[in-house]
Amino acid sequence: MAGEKGASFDITLDFITGERTLTSWEDGINVDRQARDVTKNTKTVKKNDKITIKMYDGGGYAAIIK
């Protein structure tokens, strides 16, 4: 959760092995007007890939790597 001020940071996936599927739920484009605006993304990731997490004011981020 981002709290009152949004946040953005990078995470290097140096802790995974092989190819994995990352499914994330993140703030949607209209989150500043509609708190329930959420975007679901799915992509293939591998060891040492870098993902950028951006959370808007009061927003959040959740992900599952399988």
Residue pairs with C-beta under 8 A, 6 or more apart in sequence:
1 55
1 58
1 59
1 60
2 55
2 56
2 57
2 58
2 59
2 60
3 58
4 57
4 58
5 57
6 54
6 55
6 56
6 57
6 59
7 53
7 54
7 55
8 52
8 53
8 54
8 55
9 52
9 53
10 50
10 51
10 52
10 53
11 50
11 51
11 53
12 48
12 49
12 50
13 45
13 46
13 47
13 48
13 49
13 50
13 51
13 65
14 47
14 48
16 45
16 46
16 47
16 65
17 47
18 46
18 47
19 44
19 45
19 46
20 44
20 45
20 46
20 65
20 66
21 42
21 43
21 44
21 45
21 65
21 66
22 42
22 43
22 44
22 45
22 51
22 63
22 64
22 65
23 40
23 41
23 42
23 63
23 64
23 66
24 40
24 41
24 42
24 61
24 62
24 63
24 64
25 38
25 39
25 40
25 61
25 62
25 63
26 38
26 39
26 41
26 53
26 54
26 55
26 59
26 60
26 61
26 62
27 37
27 38
27 39
27 54
27 55
27 56
27 59
27 60
27 61
28 34
28 37
28 38
28 39
29 37
29 39
30 37
31 37
31 38
31 56
31 59
32 56
32 57
35 58
45 51
45 65
53 61
54 61
55 61
